[in-house]
Amino acid sequence: MNKGENEATDTNYLNLDEFHVSKESGFVLDEPLSDLPKFYQPWMDIANNLTHLIEHHQLRPEVNKMQLLGTHMLSGHKQLRLAHLALSSITMGYVWQEGEHNNTKVLPRNLAVPYCKISEILGLPPILVHADCVLANWKRKDPKRPMETRNLDTIFALPGGNNLKGFFLVTLEVELAAVQGIKAIATATEAIWKHDTVSINAALRGVAGSIRKMNQTLRKMDERVDPAVFYGVIRLFLSGWKDNPAFPDGLLYEGVWEQPRQFSGGSAAQSSTLQSFDEFLGIRHNAESAEFLHRMRDYMPPSHKAFIQAVASGPSVREYILFHPSPVLREAYNDCIEALIGLRNYHIAMVTRYITISAARAKAKLASSSQVLQKAPQSLVERGTGGSTIMSLLKSARDATKEMTIGEKGQQ
């Protein structure tokens, strides 16, 4: 093992609790709050009515007259996460209310000041991130019923109706499908230190099964989200102000910074789940992809970023197998690789349908009077909402995964 041959101690094990990773829901926030103290009712009134305000061009006027509220009445992690989600959603609506070419380059002081303060406390950037719109943006319709598709709803919504809710909730279910795999990573780390090949094998099988479950769950996206609505409506409100031609200088957070700041929009690369699996399996991305993926870790809750780093600096399951040849472990490891290739191939196919093909259709109809098409982010045709050149990134990640397959004699 390249990461230390020292004897196992308790400090070598990954304790999920220390990283605020739930054994029941993984990186998903357990039972998020859906209301804040009455002091923050002005925020909640706007956040709960975003779609109506945006579609009737009333959001910016409402925000502009909103009272500047301090953050001193917020207590506890869940209140802070809900406040961040609310202000993030309001911010995306405020910036993009009038479409790509009528965006605003200034976030007003009464929104920017508390938003940036909450972001600083949480260690998150002041923009809507995966940890907001997916991990903390869910509630049970019936609190007494299980956490299942028919009983889930979003806390806040942006334009896109049921398609937007479907996009967030299917992504949430994909995160939940990964929970067994995340727990298996912790198990495998301990098992490697103990040279417990039986437990390593079981953990690898758990990871592979979890990745396949994620792939199966992701396919629900076709049932819940119309590609035309995703491309023409939803995508705009997830777009950021970094690597975006519509924002060459970024967004000015009035009352916080004197110069505009650039932040990336929401991206699947902000999922701690996928990056954890990559580090556990030893996937090595090319320089450009690695730079983007590592930058996306700054858009994750700090404890989740720390978990990924702990996995990366822990014992390498790949090198353990290379140094302790075992047909059983090699097969189990390669099964993980195969499952991850399958997930990435499906993601590529989905992006082709939801972005590439939709972009071509939107371009062909651009002269129409459809407001949906006029609002579609034309400057981001080849980029993801996170600002990456999305197709090249996904294919590079898929190819890097393929290269990790271990041959019968140990070589790739």
C-alpha positions in Angstrom: 0.0 0.0 0.0 1.4 3.4 -1.0 -0.2 5.3 1.9 1.5 3.7 4.8 2.2 0.3 6.1 1.9 1.3 9.7 -0.2 -0.7 12.1 -3.9 -0.1 12.2 -5.1 2.3 14.8 -8.5 3.9 15.4 -7.3 7.1 13.7 -7.0 5.1 10.4 -10.7 4.3 10.2 -13.3 6.5 8.5 -15.9 7.5 11.1 -18.9 8.7 9.0 -20.3 10.7 12.0 -17.1 12.8 12.2 -17.7 14.0 8.6 -21.5 14.5 9.1 -22.3 11.7 6.7 -25.4 9.9 7.7 -25.6 6.1 7.8 -29.2 6.4 6.6 -29.0 9.2 4.0 -25.3 9.6 3.2 -24.5 13.2 2.2 -28.2 14.1 2.1 -29.3 16.4 5.0 -31.4 14.4 7.4 -35.0 15.8 7.7 -34.3 19.4 6.6 -36.3 22.2 8.2 -38.9 23.9 6.0 -39.4 27.0 8.0 -37.3 29.7 9.7 -38.0 31.8 12.8 -40.7 34.5 12.1 -38.0 37.1 12.1 -37.1 35.8 8.6 -40.6 35.7 7.3 -39.8 38.2 4.6 -37.2 35.8 3.1 -39.6 32.8 3.3 -42.5 34.7 1.8 -40.4 35.5 -1.3 -38.7 32.0 -1.5 -42.0 30.2 -1.2 -43.5 32.3 -4.1 -40.5 32.4 -6.5 -42.1 30.9 -9.6 -45.0 33.3 -9.5 -42.8 36.3 -8.8 -40.4 35.4 -11.6 -43.0 34.7 -14.2 -44.8 37.9 -13.4 -41.5 39.9 -13.4 -42.1 40.9 -9.8 -39.2 39.3 -8.0 -36.6 42.0 -8.5 -39.0 44.8 -7.2 -39.9 42.6 -4.2 -36.3 41.9 -3.3 -35.3 45.6 -3.8 -37.7 46.7 -1.1 -36.9 43.8 1.2 -35.7 44.7 4.7 -32.0 44.0 5.5 -32.1 41.4 8.1 -29.2 40.3 10.3 -28.3 36.6 10.7 -28.2 36.7 14.6 -31.6 35.0 14.9 -30.4 31.8 13.1 -29.3 28.9 15.3 -28.1 25.5 14.4 -26.9 23.9 11.2 -30.3 23.1 9.8 -31.6 26.7 10.1 -28.4 27.9 8.4 -28.8 25.4 5.6 -32.5 26.4 5.0 -31.6 30.1 5.0 -28.8 29.4 2.5 -31.2 27.5 0.3 -33.8 30.2 0.5 -31.4 33.1 -0.3 -29.6 31.0 -3.0 -32.9 30.4 -4.7 -33.9 34.0 -4.5 -30.5 35.0 -5.9 -30.8 32.8 -8.9 -34.3 34.1 -9.6 -33.2 37.7 -9.1 -30.2 37.4 -11.5 -32.0 35.4 -14.3 -35.6 36.7 -14.0 -35.5 38.5 -17.4 -33.3 35.9 -19.2 -29.7 35.6 -20.2 -29.4 38.9 -21.9 -31.3 41.0 -19.3 -29.5 39.7 -16.3 -28.4 41.9 -13.5 -24.8 42.3 -12.6 -25.5 43.6 -9.0 -27.0 41.7 -6.1 -28.6 44.3 -3.8 -27.2 44.9 -0.3 -30.3 43.7 1.6 -29.9 40.2 -0.1 -26.1 40.1 -0.5 -25.0 41.0 3.0 -26.9 38.3 5.0 -26.4 35.8 2.2 -22.7 36.1 2.2 -22.6 36.0 6.0 -24.5 32.7 6.1 -22.3 31.4 3.3 -19.2 32.2 5.3 -20.5 30.5 8.4 -21.4 27.3 6.5 -18.2 27.4 4.3 -20.3 27.4 1.1 -20.1 29.9 -1.7 -22.9 32.5 -2.2 -24.6 30.8 -5.1 -27.1 27.9 -5.4 -25.1 24.6 -5.1 -25.8 20.9 -5.2 -25.8 20.9 -1.4 -28.7 23.4 -1.5 -31.1 22.4 -4.3 -30.7 18.6 -3.9 -29.3 17.6 -0.5 -31.3 20.1 1.6 -34.3 20.9 -0.6 -36.7 18.1 0.2 -39.5 17.3 2.6 -42.0 14.5 3.1 -45.6 15.3 2.0 -46.8 13.1 4.8 -44.3 13.2 7.7 -45.6 9.8 8.9 -44.9 8.0 5.6 -41.5 6.7 4.3 -39.0 8.7 2.3 -40.1 7.5 -1.1 -40.7 9.1 -4.5 -44.5 9.5 -4.1 -44.0 11.1 -0.7 -41.3 13.6 -1.6 -41.5 17.3 -2.5 -39.1 20.2 -2.8 -39.1 22.9 -0.2 -38.5 25.7 -2.7 -39.0 25.7 -6.5 -37.8 27.9 -9.4 -39.5 28.0 -12.8 -39.9 24.6 -14.5 -42.9 23.3 -12.6 -43.0 19.5 -12.0 -40.0 19.1 -14.4 -37.8 21.1 -12.0 -39.1 19.2 -9.0 -38.5 16.0 -10.8 -34.9 17.0 -11.7 -34.1 17.8 -8.0 -35.9 14.8 -6.5 -34.5 12.2 -9.0 -31.0 13.6 -8.3 -31.8 13.3 -4.5 -32.8 9.6 -5.0 -29.6 9.0 -6.9 -27.7 10.3 -3.8 -29.8 8.1 -1.6 -29.0 5.1 -3.8 -25.3 5.7 -3.0 -25.6 5.4 0.7 -24.6 1.7 1.0 -21.6 2.4 -1.2 -20.5 5.3 1.0 -20.7 3.1 4.1 -18.8 0.4 2.2 -15.9 2.8 1.6 -15.6 3.2 5.3 -15.7 -0.5 5.8 -13.1 -1.2 3.1 -10.7 1.4 4.6 -10.7 -0.4 8.0 -10.5 -3.8 6.2 -7.4 -2.8 4.2 -5.6 -1.9 7.4 -6.5 -5.2 8.9 -5.7 -7.2 5.7 -9.2 -8.6 5.9 -9.8 -9.7 2.3 -13.2 -11.1 3.0 -14.5 -7.7 4.2 -12.6 -5.9 1.4 -14.4 -8.1 -1.2 -17.8 -7.5 0.5 -17.2 -3.8 0.5 -16.2 -3.7 -3.1 -19.4 -5.7 -4.0 -21.3 -3.1 -2.0 -19.8 -0.2 -3.9 -20.5 -1.8 -7.3 -24.1 -2.6 -6.3 -24.6 0.9 -5.1 -23.3 2.5 -8.3 -25.6 0.3 -10.4 -28.5 1.3 -8.2 -27.5 5.0 -8.8 -27.5 4.3 -12.6 -30.9 2.6 -12.4 -32.4 5.5 -10.4 -30.9 8.1 -12.7 -33.0 6.6 -15.5 -36.1 8.0 -13.8 -35.0 11.4 -15.1 -36.5 10.5 -18.5 -39.9 10.0 -16.9 -39.8 13.1 -14.8 -38.0 15.8 -16.8 -38.8 17.0 -20.4 -35.5 17.8 -22.1 -37.0 20.9 -23.7 -38.0 22.3 -20.4 -34.7 21.4 -18.8 -32.7 23.2 -21.6 -35.1 26.1 -22.1 -36.0 26.9 -18.5 -34.4 25.0 -15.7 -30.8 25.2 -17.0 -30.8 29.0 -17.0 -31.7 29.2 -13.3 -28.9 26.8 -12.4 -26.3 28.8 -14.3 -23.5 30.7 -12.5 -21.3 33.7 -13.2 -18.0 32.0 -13.7 -16.8 30.8 -17.2 -20.1 32.3 -18.4 -19.8 34.7 -21.4 -22.9 36.5 -20.1 -20.9 37.5 -17.0 -17.4 38.4 -18.1 -16.6 40.1 -14.8 -18.9 38.2 -12.4 -21.6 39.4 -10.0 -21.2 42.3 -7.6 -22.3 41.5 -4.1 -23.3 45.0 -2.9 -22.1 45.8 0.6 -19.8 42.8 0.8 -17.0 43.1 -1.8 -16.0 46.1 -3.8 -15.3 44.1 -7.0 -17.6 41.5 -8.7 -17.0 37.8 -7.8 -17.2 34.8 -10.0 -18.9 31.6 -8.8 -19.8 28.4 -10.8 -23.4 27.3 -11.1 -24.8 23.9 -9.9 -23.0 20.8 -11.3 -23.1 17.1 -10.8 -19.4 17.5 -10.1 -20.4 19.1 -6.8 -21.7 15.7 -5.6 -19.5 14.4 -2.9 -20.7 10.9 -3.7 -19.2 10.7 -7.2 -15.9 12.2 -6.0 -15.7 9.8 -3.1 -16.1 6.8 -5.4 -13.4 8.2 -7.7 -11.0 8.6 -4.8 -11.7 5.2 -3.4 -11.2 3.4 -6.7 -8.1 5.5 -7.5 -9.5 7.1 -10.7 -6.9 9.5 -12.0 -8.4 12.3 -14.2 -6.4 14.4 -16.7 -5.1 17.7 -15.6 -8.0 19.8 -16.9 -10.7 17.6 -15.5 -8.9 17.2 -12.2 -8.6 20.9 -11.8 -12.3 21.4 -12.4 -13.3 18.5 -10.1 -11.1 19.7 -7.3 -12.4 23.3 -7.6 -15.9 21.9 -7.3 -15.0 20.6 -3.8 -15.1 24.2 -2.6 -18.8 24.1 -3.4 -19.5 21.2 -1.0 -20.1 21.4 2.8 -16.6 21.5 4.3 -17.1 18.3 6.3 -18.0 16.4 3.0 -15.0 17.8 1.3 -12.9 16.6 4.2 -14.4 13.1 3.8 -13.3 13.0 0.2 -9.8 14.1 1.2 -9.7 11.5 3.9 -10.6 8.8 1.4 -7.9 10.1 -0.9 -5.2 10.1 1.8 -6.3 6.7 3.3 -5.2 3.3 2.1 -5.6 2.6 -1.6 -7.8 -0.4 -2.4 -6.4 -0.5 -5.9 -2.8 -0.7 -4.7 -3.7 -3.2 -2.1 -5.0 -5.5 -4.8 -1.9 -4.9 -7.0 0.5 -5.7 -4.1 -1.6 -8.6 -2.8 -2.8 -10.3 -6.0 -6.2 -12.0 -5.6 -8.5 -13.1 -8.5 -11.5 -12.5 -6.2 -10.5 -9.0 -5.2 -9.5 -8.1 -8.8 -12.8 -9.2 -10.1 -14.7 -7.3 -7.4 -12.6 -4.1 -8.1 -13.1 -4.4 -11.8 -16.8 -4.9 -11.2 -16.8 -1.4 -9.5 -15.0 0.0 -12.5 -17.5 -1.5 -14.9 -20.4 -0.2 -12.9 -18.9 3.3 -12.8 -18.2 3.2 -16.6 -21.9 2.3 -17.0 -23.0 5.2 -14.9 -20.8 7.6 -16.8 -21.9 6.3 -20.2 -25.5 6.9 -19.2 -24.7 10.4 -18.0 -23.2 11.1 -21.4 -26.3 9.8 -23.1 -28.5 11.9 -20.9 -26.5 15.1 -21.5 -26.7 14.4 -25.2 -30.5 14.3 -25.0 -31.0 17.1 -22.5 -28.4 19.6 -23.8 -26.8 18.7 -27.2 -30.0 17.7 -29.0 -32.1 20.3 -27.2 -29.6 23.0 -28.1 -29.8 22.1 -31.7 -33.6 22.2 -31.6 -33.6 25.5 -29.7 -31.2 27.0 -32.3 -33.4 25.9 -35.1 -36.4 27.6 -33.4 -34.7 30.6 -32.1 -36.6 33.0 -34.4 -39.9 31.9 -32.8 -41.7 34.0 -30.2 -41.4 31.4 -27.5 -40.3 33.0 -24.3 -38.9 29.7 -23.2 -36.5 29.6 -26.1 -35.6 33.2 -25.8 -34.6 32.7 -22.2 -32.5 29.6 -22.9 -28.8 30.3 -22.2 -27.4 30.3 -25.7 -23.9 31.3 -24.5 -23.7 28.1 -22.6 -24.6 25.7 -25.4 -21.5 23.6 -25.0 -21.0 24.2 -21.2 -22.6 22.7 -18.2 -24.3 24.9 -15.5 -21.1 24.6 -13.6 -19.2 26.3 -16.5 -17.3 23.2 -17.7 -17.1 22.1 -21.3 -19.5 19.3 -20.2 -19.2 16.7 -22.9 -15.4 16.6 -23.0 -15.3 16.5 -19.2 -17.8 13.5 -19.0 -16.0 11.6 -21.8 -12.6 12.3 -20.2 -13.9 11.0 -16.8 -15.4 7.9 -18.5 -12.1 7.2 -20.3 -10.1 7.7 -17.1 -12.3 5.2 -15.4 -11.8 2.6 -18.1 -8.0 2.9 -17.7 -8.2 1.7 -14.1 -9.2 -1.8 -15.0 -6.8 -4.3 -13.5 -5.6 -7.0 -15.8 -5.0 -10.7 -14.8 -1.3 -10.0 -14.2 -2.0 -6.9 -12.3 -1.3 -4.4 -15.0 -3.9 -2.2 -16.6 
